[in-house]
Amino acid sequence: MSHDAEERFWEIAEELQAKDDRVGEGTIMGFQCLRVSGEFLAMVEHKSDRLVVKLPADRVAALVADGLGAPFAPAGKVFREWVAVDYGDGDLWRALLEEGITFVGG
């Protein structure tokens, strides 16, 4: 994993945690992640620089169709409420994390 992607993720995470006390750190599959009220929200995929974030299935499908994201499919199993988004656009990562907070924390 690139130090830049991980650093950017945690910078955004810190901003989100300051705004919403439901957002906290945790682990998923042995890696650090963000949670909302204890539920999984997001992480940086350990094999790439991609943000993996939980969103409604229709939003995930739209992001994939628009070429902004890819299905998240560890070990070949597609998780329909999870999307992987390439590193590069911090504003997109922030927006998707905010959407994820609304969805997960609903």
N, C-alpha and C positions, 0 to 999 in steps of 0.2 A: 504494500500500500504506500502511496506517495505521502510524504509528510505534509505536503501542501493541502491535499484533499482532507486528510484527517484534521489538520489544524483549522481549515476553513469550517469544517463541520462543527467542531467544538466551539469556535468563535460564534457561529450562528446559534448553537445550542445554549451558550451562555446568555446571549441576548434574549432568547425565548424563555429561559428559566427565570430571568429577571422580571419578565412581564407576566408570567403565569406560574404560580407556585405548584400547580399540578404536574409540571414538567420536571423530570428528574433523570438521573443516570441509573443505569442498570446493566445487565448483561443478557445476551442472547447468543446461543450457540458458542459460548465461551468468549465472546467479544463484547466490548463496551457498546452500549446503545442508549438511546433516549426512550423514556417511557412517559406515558400520561396516566396519572392516577394508577400506576402499577402495570398498565397495559403497554405492550410493545408499540413503539412509534417508528423508530428509524435507527439506521446505523450506516457506516461506510463499509461497503463490501470488502472483505479482507483480501480478495484476489484481484481487485481492481480499484479504481478511484471513484466508483459509482456510489451515489447516495441510494440507499434502499429505504423506501418509506411506505407506510401503510395508508392506503386511500380507498375510497369506494371502488368497486370493480369496474363500474362504467367510466370513472375518471381514469383508472389505469388503462383501460382499453383505448380511450381517447388519446392519452399521452403516447401510447405505443403506435397507434394509427398515424399520429402527427409526426412520428419520428423523434419525439423528445425523450422517450424512455424505451426500455426493453422489459420484457417479462422477467420477473425474478423467479428463477427455477433452479434452486440448489439441488444437486443430485438428480436433475432431470424432472423434478416435480414442480409444475408451475403453481405459484401462489397467486391466485387471481386478485387479491386485494393488496398486492405488493408490486411496486415498480422500481426499476433500477435506472438511475439518471446519471449520465456522464458528468464528470467534474468539469468545471469551466465557468458556469454561469451561477455565481453566488446568489443573485437575485432570484433565479428560478428555484434553487435549493431552498432558500428562505421561504418563498411562497408555498412550495410544496410541503414543507415542514409545518407551516401555519395551517394549511388545509388539513394535514394529517392530525394536528392537535384537535381541530374542530371535529373531525371524523372519529378519532379514537376516544376523545374525551366527551363526545356528544352529549 
